[in-house]
Amino acid sequence: MGKAVYDKDQQLTYLMERLNIFLEVLDSIDPETAGLEDIDRLIQMIDEIEMKMDQFKKRKPAPSL
């Protein structure tokens, strides 16, 4: 796994990248043929982004050296 991100700018960048991935997936889905699995995957992606946001809110800044 990756190293914990404490820097607010890095956290924001991470969340923006995840949101952009979500938007790309959303754009790639054909509404005429989208199935339940597609919708479930979108919901899962939103849940993961929300969970990460909550983790970042609760995370204390890294101790200074």
CHARMM internal coordinates of N, CA and C (Angstrom, degrees):
IC EDIT
DIST 1 N 1 CA 1.4473
DIST 1 CA 1 C 1.5204
ANGL 1 N 1 CA 1 C 109.50
DIST 1 C 2 N 1.3140
ANGL 1 CA 1 C 2 N 114.89
DIHE 1 N 1 CA 1 C 2 N 162.04
DIST 2 N 2 CA 1.4523
ANGL 1 C 2 N 2 CA 119.94
DIHE 1 CA 1 C 2 N 2 CA -179.14
DIST 2 CA 2 C 1.5105
ANGL 2 N 2 CA 2 C 111.93
DIHE 1 C 2 N 2 CA 2 C -80.53
DIST 2 C 3 N 1.3065
ANGL 2 CA 2 C 3 N 113.89
DIHE 2 N 2 CA 2 C 3 N 168.91
DIST 3 N 3 CA 1.4479
ANGL 2 C 3 N 3 CA 121.90
DIHE 2 CA 2 C 3 N 3 CA 179.10
DIST 3 CA 3 C 1.5218
ANGL 3 N 3 CA 3 C 109.07
DIHE 2 C 3 N 3 CA 3 C -74.62
DIST 3 C 4 N 1.3406
ANGL 3 CA 3 C 4 N 116.72
DIHE 3 N 3 CA 3 C 4 N 144.39
DIST 4 N 4 CA 1.4602
ANGL 3 C 4 N 4 CA 120.98
DIHE 3 CA 3 C 4 N 4 CA 179.30
DIST 4 CA 4 C 1.5263
ANGL 4 N 4 CA 4 C 110.14
DIHE 3 C 4 N 4 CA 4 C -61.22
DIST 4 C 5 N 1.3279
ANGL 4 CA 4 C 5 N 115.75
DIHE 4 N 4 CA 4 C 5 N 141.01
DIST 5 N 5 CA 1.4595
ANGL 4 C 5 N 5 CA 121.77
DIHE 4 CA 4 C 5 N 5 CA -178.49
DIST 5 CA 5 C 1.5190
ANGL 5 N 5 CA 5 C 108.07
DIHE 4 C 5 N 5 CA 5 C -102.65
DIST 5 C 6 N 1.3483
ANGL 5 CA 5 C 6 N 116.75
DIHE 5 N 5 CA 5 C 6 N 117.12
DIST 6 N 6 CA 1.4552
ANGL 5 C 6 N 6 CA 121.57
DIHE 5 CA 5 C 6 N 6 CA 179.79
DIST 6 CA 6 C 1.5181
ANGL 6 N 6 CA 6 C 111.75
DIHE 5 C 6 N 6 CA 6 C -106.48
DIST 6 C 7 N 1.3070
ANGL 6 CA 6 C 7 N 117.17
DIHE 6 N 6 CA 6 C 7 N -24.97
DIST 7 N 7 CA 1.4545
ANGL 6 C 7 N 7 CA 121.65
DIHE 6 CA 6 C 7 N 7 CA -177.54
DIST 7 CA 7 C 1.5307
ANGL 7 N 7 CA 7 C 109.76
DIHE 6 C 7 N 7 CA 7 C -70.14
DIST 7 C 8 N 1.3246
ANGL 7 CA 7 C 8 N 116.42
DIHE 7 N 7 CA 7 C 8 N 126.29
DIST 8 N 8 CA 1.4696
ANGL 7 C 8 N 8 CA 120.91
DIHE 7 CA 7 C 8 N 8 CA -176.77
DIST 8 CA 8 C 1.5251
ANGL 8 N 8 CA 8 C 112.00
DIHE 7 C 8 N 8 CA 8 C -59.85
DIST 8 C 9 N 1.3267
ANGL 8 CA 8 C 9 N 118.19
DIHE 8 N 8 CA 8 C 9 N -37.63
DIST 9 N 9 CA 1.4684
ANGL 8 C 9 N 9 CA 120.52
DIHE 8 CA 8 C 9 N 9 CA 178.87
DIST 9 CA 9 C 1.5225
ANGL 9 N 9 CA 9 C 110.98
DIHE 8 C 9 N 9 CA 9 C -65.10
DIST 9 C 10 N 1.3278
ANGL 9 CA 9 C 10 N 117.00
DIHE 9 N 9 CA 9 C 10 N -41.09
DIST 10 N 10 CA 1.4607
ANGL 9 C 10 N 10 CA 120.62
DIHE 9 CA 9 C 10 N 10 CA 178.20
DIST 10 CA 10 C 1.5248
ANGL 10 N 10 CA 10 C 110.88
DIHE 9 C 10 N 10 CA 10 C -67.38
DIST 10 C 11 N 1.3241
ANGL 10 CA 10 C 11 N 116.83
DIHE 10 N 10 CA 10 C 11 N -36.89
DIST 11 N 11 CA 1.4572
ANGL 10 C 11 N 11 CA 120.53
DIHE 10 CA 10 C 11 N 11 CA 177.54
DIST 11 CA 11 C 1.5284
ANGL 11 N 11 CA 11 C 110.20
DIHE 10 C 11 N 11 CA 11 C -63.19
DIST 11 C 12 N 1.3199
ANGL 11 CA 11 C 12 N 115.59
DIHE 11 N 11 CA 11 C 12 N -45.45
DIST 12 N 12 CA 1.4593
ANGL 11 C 12 N 12 CA 120.20
DIHE 11 CA 11 C 12 N 12 CA 179.43
DIST 12 CA 12 C 1.5258
ANGL 12 N 12 CA 12 C 110.79
DIHE 11 C 12 N 12 CA 12 C -63.18
DIST 12 C 13 N 1.3204
ANGL 12 CA 12 C 13 N 117.26
DIHE 12 N 12 CA 12 C 13 N -43.02
DIST 13 N 13 CA 1.4632
ANGL 12 C 13 N 13 CA 121.46
DIHE 12 CA 12 C 13 N 13 CA 177.87
DIST 13 CA 13 C 1.5302
ANGL 13 N 13 CA 13 C 110.53
DIHE 12 C 13 N 13 CA 13 C -60.39
DIST 13 C 14 N 1.3214
ANGL 13 CA 13 C 14 N 116.76
DIHE 13 N 13 CA 13 C 14 N -44.27
DIST 14 N 14 CA 1.4623
ANGL 13 C 14 N 14 CA 121.20
DIHE 13 CA 13 C 14 N 14 CA 178.82
DIST 14 CA 14 C 1.5317
ANGL 14 N 14 CA 14 C 110.55
DIHE 13 C 14 N 14 CA 14 C -59.14
DIST 14 C 15 N 1.3320
ANGL 14 CA 14 C 15 N 116.33
DIHE 14 N 14 CA 14 C 15 N -48.27
DIST 15 N 15 CA 1.4626
ANGL 14 C 15 N 15 CA 120.22
DIHE 14 CA 14 C 15 N 15 CA -178.88
DIST 15 CA 15 C 1.5220
ANGL 15 N 15 CA 15 C 111.60
DIHE 14 C 15 N 15 CA 15 C -64.36
DIST 15 C 16 N 1.3178
ANGL 15 CA 15 C 16 N 117.27
DIHE 15 N 15 CA 15 C 16 N -39.22
DIST 16 N 16 CA 1.4645
ANGL 15 C 16 N 16 CA 120.64
DIHE 15 CA 15 C 16 N 16 CA 178.59
DIST 16 CA 16 C 1.5212
ANGL 16 N 16 CA 16 C 110.92
DIHE 15 C 16 N 16 CA 16 C -64.79
DIST 16 C 17 N 1.3377
ANGL 16 CA 16 C 17 N 117.45
DIHE 16 N 16 CA 16 C 17 N -39.45
DIST 17 N 17 CA 1.4626
ANGL 16 C 17 N 17 CA 120.98
DIHE 16 CA 16 C 17 N 17 CA 177.89
DIST 17 CA 17 C 1.5247
ANGL 17 N 17 CA 17 C 110.58
DIHE 16 C 17 N 17 CA 17 C -64.24
DIST 17 C 18 N 1.3233
ANGL 17 CA 17 C 18 N 116.66
DIHE 17 N 17 CA 17 C 18 N -43.17
DIST 18 N 18 CA 1.4645
ANGL 17 C 18 N 18 CA 120.35
DIHE 17 CA 17 C 18 N 18 CA 178.92
DIST 18 CA 18 C 1.5284
ANGL 18 N 18 CA 18 C 111.00
DIHE 17 C 18 N 18 CA 18 C -63.92
DIST 18 C 19 N 1.3323
ANGL 18 CA 18 C 19 N 116.31
DIHE 18 N 18 CA 18 C 19 N -39.83
DIST 19 N 19 CA 1.4608
ANGL 18 C 19 N 19 CA 119.94
DIHE 18 CA 18 C 19 N 19 CA 178.34
DIST 19 CA 19 C 1.5283
ANGL 19 N 19 CA 19 C 111.01
DIHE 18 C 19 N 19 CA 19 C -66.12
DIST 19 C 20 N 1.3272
ANGL 19 CA 19 C 20 N 117.13
DIHE 19 N 19 CA 19 C 20 N -39.33
DIST 20 N 20 CA 1.4683
ANGL 19 C 20 N 20 CA 120.29
DIHE 19 CA 19 C 20 N 20 CA 177.01
DIST 20 CA 20 C 1.5208
ANGL 20 N 20 CA 20 C 111.52
DIHE 19 C 20 N 20 CA 20 C -63.39
DIST 20 C 21 N 1.3275
ANGL 20 CA 20 C 21 N 117.45
DIHE 20 N 20 CA 20 C 21 N -38.77
DIST 21 N 21 CA 1.4638
ANGL 20 C 21 N 21 CA 120.89
DIHE 20 CA 20 C 21 N 21 CA 176.51
DIST 21 CA 21 C 1.5231
ANGL 21 N 21 CA 21 C 109.45
DIHE 20 C 21 N 21 CA 21 C -62.62
DIST 21 C 22 N 1.3351
ANGL 21 CA 21 C 22 N 116.24
DIHE 21 N 21 CA 21 C 22 N -43.85
DIST 22 N 22 CA 1.4624
ANGL 21 C 22 N 22 CA 120.54
DIHE 21 CA 21 C 22 N 22 CA 178.04
DIST 22 CA 22 C 1.5303
ANGL 22 N 22 CA 22 C 110.69
DIHE 21 C 22 N 22 CA 22 C -58.14
DIST 22 C 23 N 1.3374
ANGL 22 CA 22 C 23 N 116.30
DIHE 22 N 22 CA 22 C 23 N -45.95
DIST 23 N 23 CA 1.4650
ANGL 22 C 23 N 23 CA 120.27
DIHE 22 CA 22 C 23 N 23 CA -179.30
DIST 23 CA 23 C 1.5218
ANGL 23 N 23 CA 23 C 112.14
DIHE 22 C 23 N 23 CA 23 C -63.87
DIST 23 C 24 N 1.3345
ANGL 23 CA 23 C 24 N 117.33
DIHE 23 N 23 CA 23 C 24 N -37.07
DIST 24 N 24 CA 1.4634
ANGL 23 C 24 N 24 CA 120.88
DIHE 23 CA 23 C 24 N 24 CA 176.99
DIST 24 CA 24 C 1.5280
ANGL 24 N 24 CA 24 C 110.77
DIHE 23 C 24 N 24 CA 24 C -64.15
DIST 24 C 25 N 1.3321
ANGL 24 CA 24 C 25 N 116.01
DIHE 24 N 24 CA 24 C 25 N -43.16
DIST 25 N 25 CA 1.4648
ANGL 24 C 25 N 25 CA 119.94
DIHE 24 CA 24 C 25 N 25 CA 178.27
DIST 25 CA 25 C 1.5229
ANGL 25 N 25 CA 25 C 109.71
DIHE 24 C 25 N 25 CA 25 C -63.88
DIST 25 C 26 N 1.3197
ANGL 25 CA 25 C 26 N 116.72
DIHE 25 N 25 CA 25 C 26 N -43.83
DIST 26 N 26 CA 1.4616
ANGL 25 C 26 N 26 CA 121.32
DIHE 25 CA 25 C 26 N 26 CA 179.40
DIST 26 CA 26 C 1.5292
ANGL 26 N 26 CA 26 C 110.81
DIHE 25 C 26 N 26 CA 26 C -60.29
DIST 26 C 27 N 1.3261
ANGL 26 CA 26 C 27 N 117.05
DIHE 26 N 26 CA 26 C 27 N -43.65
DIST 27 N 27 CA 1.4700
ANGL 26 C 27 N 27 CA 120.87
DIHE 26 CA 26 C 27 N 27 CA 178.99
DIST 27 CA 27 C 1.5254
ANGL 27 N 27 CA 27 C 112.46
DIHE 26 C 27 N 27 CA 27 C -65.13
DIST 27 C 28 N 1.3252
ANGL 27 CA 27 C 28 N 116.74
DIHE 27 N 27 CA 27 C 28 N -28.93
DIST 28 N 28 CA 1.4572
ANGL 27 C 28 N 28 CA 119.88
DIHE 27 CA 27 C 28 N 28 CA -176.16
DIST 28 CA 28 C 1.5291
ANGL 28 N 28 CA 28 C 113.09
DIHE 27 C 28 N 28 CA 28 C -81.49
DIST 28 C 29 N 1.3116
ANGL 28 CA 28 C 29 N 116.93
DIHE 28 N 28 CA 28 C 29 N -12.11
DIST 29 N 29 CA 1.4719
ANGL 28 C 29 N 29 CA 120.21
DIHE 28 CA 28 C 29 N 29 CA -177.90
DIST 29 CA 29 C 1.5215
ANGL 29 N 29 CA 29 C 109.84
DIHE 28 C 29 N 29 CA 29 C -84.16
DIST 29 C 30 N 1.3154
ANGL 29 CA 29 C 30 N 114.69
DIHE 29 N 29 CA 29 C 30 N 129.86
DIST 30 N 30 CA 1.4642
ANGL 29 C 30 N 30 CA 121.10
DIHE 29 CA 29 C 30 N 30 CA 176.10
DIST 30 CA 30 C 1.5240
ANGL 30 N 30 CA 30 C 108.24
DIHE 29 C 30 N 30 CA 30 C -84.92
DIST 30 C 31 N 1.3399
ANGL 30 CA 30 C 31 N 117.93
DIHE 30 N 30 CA 30 C 31 N 116.14
DIST 31 N 31 CA 1.4660
ANGL 30 C 31 N 31 CA 120.08
DIHE 30 CA 30 C 31 N 31 CA -177.19
DIST 31 CA 31 C 1.5274
ANGL 31 N 31 CA 31 C 113.36
DIHE 30 C 31 N 31 CA 31 C -59.86
DIST 31 C 32 N 1.3160
ANGL 31 CA 31 C 32 N 116.29
DIHE 31 N 31 CA 31 C 32 N -26.06
DIST 32 N 32 CA 1.4721
ANGL 31 C 32 N 32 CA 120.03
DIHE 31 CA 31 C 32 N 32 CA -179.04
DIST 32 CA 32 C 1.5232
ANGL 32 N 32 CA 32 C 112.50
DIHE 31 C 32 N 32 CA 32 C -73.32
DIST 32 C 33 N 1.3318
ANGL 32 CA 32 C 33 N 116.16
DIHE 32 N 32 CA 32 C 33 N -27.83
DIST 33 N 33 CA 1.4661
ANGL 32 C 33 N 33 CA 119.24
DIHE 32 CA 32 C 33 N 33 CA -175.60
DIST 33 CA 33 C 1.5266
ANGL 33 N 33 CA 33 C 113.32
DIHE 32 C 33 N 33 CA 33 C -117.56
DIST 33 C 34 N 1.3328
ANGL 33 CA 33 C 34 N 117.49
DIHE 33 N 33 CA 33 C 34 N 1.43
DIST 34 N 34 CA 1.4656
ANGL 33 C 34 N 34 CA 120.84
DIHE 33 CA 33 C 34 N 34 CA -178.18
DIST 34 CA 34 C 1.5240
ANGL 34 N 34 CA 34 C 109.78
DIHE 33 C 34 N 34 CA 34 C -61.47
DIST 34 C 35 N 1.3085
ANGL 34 CA 34 C 35 N 114.10
DIHE 34 N 34 CA 34 C 35 N 136.70
DIST 35 N 35 CA 1.4582
ANGL 34 C 35 N 35 CA 119.69
DIHE 34 CA 34 C 35 N 35 CA 179.54
DIST 35 CA 35 C 1.5115
ANGL 35 N 35 CA 35 C 111.29
DIHE 34 C 35 N 35 CA 35 C -111.34
DIST 35 C 36 N 1.2983
ANGL 35 CA 35 C 36 N 114.99
DIHE 35 N 35 CA 35 C 36 N -179.93
DIST 36 N 36 CA 1.4512
ANGL 35 C 36 N 36 CA 121.66
DIHE 35 CA 35 C 36 N 36 CA 179.87
DIST 36 CA 36 C 1.5296
ANGL 36 N 36 CA 36 C 111.33
DIHE 35 C 36 N 36 CA 36 C -60.15
DIST 36 C 37 N 1.3269
ANGL 36 CA 36 C 37 N 117.53
DIHE 36 N 36 CA 36 C 37 N -36.98
DIST 37 N 37 CA 1.4695
ANGL 36 C 37 N 37 CA 121.16
DIHE 36 CA 36 C 37 N 37 CA 178.66
DIST 37 CA 37 C 1.5231
ANGL 37 N 37 CA 37 C 110.93
DIHE 36 C 37 N 37 CA 37 C -61.89
DIST 37 C 38 N 1.3230
ANGL 37 CA 37 C 38 N 117.19
DIHE 37 N 37 CA 37 C 38 N -39.50
DIST 38 N 38 CA 1.4660
ANGL 37 C 38 N 38 CA 121.02
DIHE 37 CA 37 C 38 N 38 CA 178.25
DIST 38 CA 38 C 1.5252
ANGL 38 N 38 CA 38 C 110.87
DIHE 37 C 38 N 38 CA 38 C -63.52
DIST 38 C 39 N 1.3085
ANGL 38 CA 38 C 39 N 116.52
DIHE 38 N 38 CA 38 C 39 N -45.09
DIST 39 N 39 CA 1.4666
ANGL 38 C 39 N 39 CA 121.47
DIHE 38 CA 38 C 39 N 39 CA 179.76
DIST 39 CA 39 C 1.5265
ANGL 39 N 39 CA 39 C 110.39
DIHE 38 C 39 N 39 CA 39 C -65.23
DIST 39 C 40 N 1.3238
ANGL 39 CA 39 C 40 N 116.41
DIHE 39 N 39 CA 39 C 40 N -42.19
DIST 40 N 40 CA 1.4665
ANGL 39 C 40 N 40 CA 120.36
DIHE 39 CA 39 C 40 N 40 CA 178.21
DIST 40 CA 40 C 1.5207
ANGL 40 N 40 CA 40 C 111.26
DIHE 39 C 40 N 40 CA 40 C -61.06
DIST 40 C 41 N 1.3184
ANGL 40 CA 40 C 41 N 116.83
DIHE 40 N 40 CA 40 C 41 N -39.72
DIST 41 N 41 CA 1.4653
ANGL 40 C 41 N 41 CA 120.46
DIHE 40 CA 40 C 41 N 41 CA 179.57
DIST 41 CA 41 C 1.5284
ANGL 41 N 41 CA 41 C 110.48
DIHE 40 C 41 N 41 CA 41 C -65.67
DIST 41 C 42 N 1.3168
ANGL 41 CA 41 C 42 N 117.78
DIHE 41 N 41 CA 41 C 42 N -40.74
DIST 42 N 42 CA 1.4705
ANGL 41 C 42 N 42 CA 120.64
DIHE 41 CA 41 C 42 N 42 CA 177.76
DIST 42 CA 42 C 1.5269
ANGL 42 N 42 CA 42 C 110.87
DIHE 41 C 42 N 42 CA 42 C -62.91
DIST 42 C 43 N 1.3116
ANGL 42 CA 42 C 43 N 116.33
DIHE 42 N 42 CA 42 C 43 N -42.70
DIST 43 N 43 CA 1.4669
ANGL 42 C 43 N 43 CA 120.25
DIHE 42 CA 42 C 43 N 43 CA 178.27
DIST 43 CA 43 C 1.5199
ANGL 43 N 43 CA 43 C 110.49
DIHE 42 C 43 N 43 CA 43 C -63.58
DIST 43 C 44 N 1.3273
ANGL 43 CA 43 C 44 N 116.53
DIHE 43 N 43 CA 43 C 44 N -40.90
DIST 44 N 44 CA 1.4620
ANGL 43 C 44 N 44 CA 120.68
DIHE 43 CA 43 C 44 N 44 CA 178.53
DIST 44 CA 44 C 1.5290
ANGL 44 N 44 CA 44 C 110.57
DIHE 43 C 44 N 44 CA 44 C -62.31
DIST 44 C 45 N 1.3105
ANGL 44 CA 44 C 45 N 117.08
DIHE 44 N 44 CA 44 C 45 N -41.31
DIST 45 N 45 CA 1.4747
ANGL 44 C 45 N 45 CA 120.44
DIHE 44 CA 44 C 45 N 45 CA 179.58
DIST 45 CA 45 C 1.5307
ANGL 45 N 45 CA 45 C 110.80
DIHE 44 C 45 N 45 CA 45 C -63.54
DIST 45 C 46 N 1.3361
ANGL 45 CA 45 C 46 N 117.00
DIHE 45 N 45 CA 45 C 46 N -43.03
DIST 46 N 46 CA 1.4651
ANGL 45 C 46 N 46 CA 120.80
DIHE 45 CA 45 C 46 N 46 CA 178.33
DIST 46 CA 46 C 1.5281
ANGL 46 N 46 CA 46 C 110.05
DIHE 45 C 46 N 46 CA 46 C -63.72
DIST 46 C 47 N 1.3227
ANGL 46 CA 46 C 47 N 117.18
DIHE 46 N 46 CA 46 C 47 N -42.65
DIST 47 N 47 CA 1.4669
ANGL 46 C 47 N 47 CA 120.99
DIHE 46 CA 46 C 47 N 47 CA 178.27
DIST 47 CA 47 C 1.5248
ANGL 47 N 47 CA 47 C 111.22
DIHE 46 C 47 N 47 CA 47 C -60.52
DIST 47 C 48 N 1.3375
ANGL 47 CA 47 C 48 N 117.28
DIHE 47 N 47 CA 47 C 48 N -40.31
DIST 48 N 48 CA 1.4641
ANGL 47 C 48 N 48 CA 120.97
DIHE 47 CA 47 C 48 N 48 CA 179.48
DIST 48 CA 48 C 1.5248
ANGL 48 N 48 CA 48 C 111.16
DIHE 47 C 48 N 48 CA 48 C -66.25
DIST 48 C 49 N 1.3236
ANGL 48 CA 48 C 49 N 117.24
DIHE 48 N 48 CA 48 C 49 N -40.17
DIST 49 N 49 CA 1.4651
ANGL 48 C 49 N 49 CA 121.00
DIHE 48 CA 48 C 49 N 49 CA 178.17
DIST 49 CA 49 C 1.5260
ANGL 49 N 49 CA 49 C 109.36
DIHE 48 C 49 N 49 CA 49 C -65.09
DIST 49 C 50 N 1.3178
ANGL 49 CA 49 C 50 N 116.75
DIHE 49 N 49 CA 49 C 50 N -43.64
DIST 50 N 50 CA 1.4637
ANGL 49 C 50 N 50 CA 120.81
DIHE 49 CA 49 C 50 N 50 CA 179.24
DIST 50 CA 50 C 1.5301
ANGL 50 N 50 CA 50 C 111.37
DIHE 49 C 50 N 50 CA 50 C -62.51
DIST 50 C 51 N 1.3319
ANGL 50 CA 50 C 51 N 116.73
DIHE 50 N 50 CA 50 C 51 N -41.73
DIST 51 N 51 CA 1.4519
ANGL 50 C 51 N 51 CA 121.24
DIHE 50 CA 50 C 51 N 51 CA 178.78
DIST 51 CA 51 C 1.5319
ANGL 51 N 51 CA 51 C 110.50
DIHE 50 C 51 N 51 CA 51 C -62.21
DIST 51 C 52 N 1.3224
ANGL 51 CA 51 C 52 N 116.53
DIHE 51 N 51 CA 51 C 52 N -42.79
DIST 52 N 52 CA 1.4578
ANGL 51 C 52 N 52 CA 120.45
DIHE 51 CA 51 C 52 N 52 CA -179.93
DIST 52 CA 52 C 1.5290
ANGL 52 N 52 CA 52 C 110.41
DIHE 51 C 52 N 52 CA 52 C -66.05
DIST 52 C 53 N 1.3289
ANGL 52 CA 52 C 53 N 117.53
DIHE 52 N 52 CA 52 C 53 N -38.23
DIST 53 N 53 CA 1.4642
ANGL 52 C 53 N 53 CA 120.60
DIHE 52 CA 52 C 53 N 53 CA 177.06
DIST 53 CA 53 C 1.5257
ANGL 53 N 53 CA 53 C 109.94
DIHE 52 C 53 N 53 CA 53 C -60.81
DIST 53 C 54 N 1.3136
ANGL 53 CA 53 C 54 N 117.07
DIHE 53 N 53 CA 53 C 54 N -44.62
DIST 54 N 54 CA 1.4605
ANGL 53 C 54 N 54 CA 121.01
DIHE 53 CA 53 C 54 N 54 CA 178.76
DIST 54 CA 54 C 1.5223
ANGL 54 N 54 CA 54 C 111.43
DIHE 53 C 54 N 54 CA 54 C -62.51
DIST 54 C 55 N 1.3338
ANGL 54 CA 54 C 55 N 117.04
DIHE 54 N 54 CA 54 C 55 N -40.04
DIST 55 N 55 CA 1.4659
ANGL 54 C 55 N 55 CA 120.57
DIHE 54 CA 54 C 55 N 55 CA 177.71
DIST 55 CA 55 C 1.5278
ANGL 55 N 55 CA 55 C 110.47
DIHE 54 C 55 N 55 CA 55 C -62.18
DIST 55 C 56 N 1.3250
ANGL 55 CA 55 C 56 N 116.49
DIHE 55 N 55 CA 55 C 56 N -43.29
DIST 56 N 56 CA 1.4532
ANGL 55 C 56 N 56 CA 120.33
DIHE 55 CA 55 C 56 N 56 CA -179.52
DIST 56 CA 56 C 1.5267
ANGL 56 N 56 CA 56 C 111.25
DIHE 55 C 56 N 56 CA 56 C -65.25
DIST 56 C 57 N 1.3209
ANGL 56 CA 56 C 57 N 117.41
DIHE 56 N 56 CA 56 C 57 N -37.58
DIST 57 N 57 CA 1.4674
ANGL 56 C 57 N 57 CA 120.89
DIHE 56 CA 56 C 57 N 57 CA 179.02
DIST 57 CA 57 C 1.5194
ANGL 57 N 57 CA 57 C 111.26
DIHE 56 C 57 N 57 CA 57 C -62.58
DIST 57 C 58 N 1.3258
ANGL 57 CA 57 C 58 N 116.59
DIHE 57 N 57 CA 57 C 58 N -38.39
DIST 58 N 58 CA 1.4588
ANGL 57 C 58 N 58 CA 122.12
DIHE 57 CA 57 C 58 N 58 CA -175.84
DIST 58 CA 58 C 1.5262
ANGL 58 N 58 CA 58 C 113.11
DIHE 57 C 58 N 58 CA 58 C -84.38
DIST 58 C 59 N 1.3058
ANGL 58 CA 58 C 59 N 117.17
DIHE 58 N 58 CA 58 C 59 N -18.11
DIST 59 N 59 CA 1.4638
ANGL 58 C 59 N 59 CA 121.64
DIHE 58 CA 58 C 59 N 59 CA -174.94
DIST 59 CA 59 C 1.5197
ANGL 59 N 59 CA 59 C 110.35
DIHE 58 C 59 N 59 CA 59 C -73.64
DIST 59 C 60 N 1.3075
ANGL 59 CA 59 C 60 N 114.90
DIHE 59 N 59 CA 59 C 60 N 131.45
DIST 60 N 60 CA 1.4568
ANGL 59 C 60 N 60 CA 120.53
DIHE 59 CA 59 C 60 N 60 CA 176.81
DIST 60 CA 60 C 1.5177
ANGL 60 N 60 CA 60 C 108.89
DIHE 59 C 60 N 60 CA 60 C -84.68
DIST 60 C 61 N 1.3205
ANGL 60 CA 60 C 61 N 117.21
DIHE 60 N 60 CA 60 C 61 N 151.37
DIST 61 N 61 CA 1.4769
ANGL 60 C 61 N 61 CA 119.68
DIHE 60 CA 60 C 61 N 61 CA 178.39
DIST 61 CA 61 C 1.5197
ANGL 61 N 61 CA 61 C 111.13
DIHE 60 C 61 N 61 CA 61 C -58.63
DIST 61 C 62 N 1.3118
ANGL 61 CA 61 C 62 N 115.56
DIHE 61 N 61 CA 61 C 62 N 149.33
DIST 62 N 62 CA 1.4619
ANGL 61 C 62 N 62 CA 121.37
DIHE 61 CA 61 C 62 N 62 CA 177.93
DIST 62 CA 62 C 1.5236
ANGL 62 N 62 CA 62 C 109.63
DIHE 61 C 62 N 62 CA 62 C -63.02
DIST 62 C 63 N 1.3067
ANGL 62 CA 62 C 63 N 117.32
DIHE 62 N 62 CA 62 C 63 N 143.25
DIST 63 N 63 CA 1.4607
ANGL 62 C 63 N 63 CA 118.96
DIHE 62 CA 62 C 63 N 63 CA 177.73
DIST 63 CA 63 C 1.5139
ANGL 63 N 63 CA 63 C 111.31
DIHE 62 C 63 N 63 CA 63 C -65.78
DIST 63 C 64 N 1.3117
ANGL 63 CA 63 C 64 N 115.33
DIHE 63 N 63 CA 63 C 64 N 143.65
DIST 64 N 64 CA 1.4700
ANGL 63 C 64 N 64 CA 120.77
DIHE 63 CA 63 C 64 N 64 CA 179.20
DIST 64 CA 64 C 1.5173
ANGL 64 N 64 CA 64 C 109.04
DIHE 63 C 64 N 64 CA 64 C -78.30
DIST 64 C 65 N 1.3181
ANGL 64 CA 64 C 65 N 114.72
DIHE 64 N 64 CA 64 C 65 N 145.72
DIST 65 N 65 CA 1.4778
ANGL 64 C 65 N 65 CA 119.40
DIHE 64 CA 64 C 65 N 65 CA 177.99
DIST 65 CA 65 C 1.4898
ANGL 65 N 65 CA 65 C 111.41
DIHE 64 C 65 N 65 CA 65 C -92.42
END
COOR INIT
IC SEED 1 N 1 CA 1 C
IC BUILD
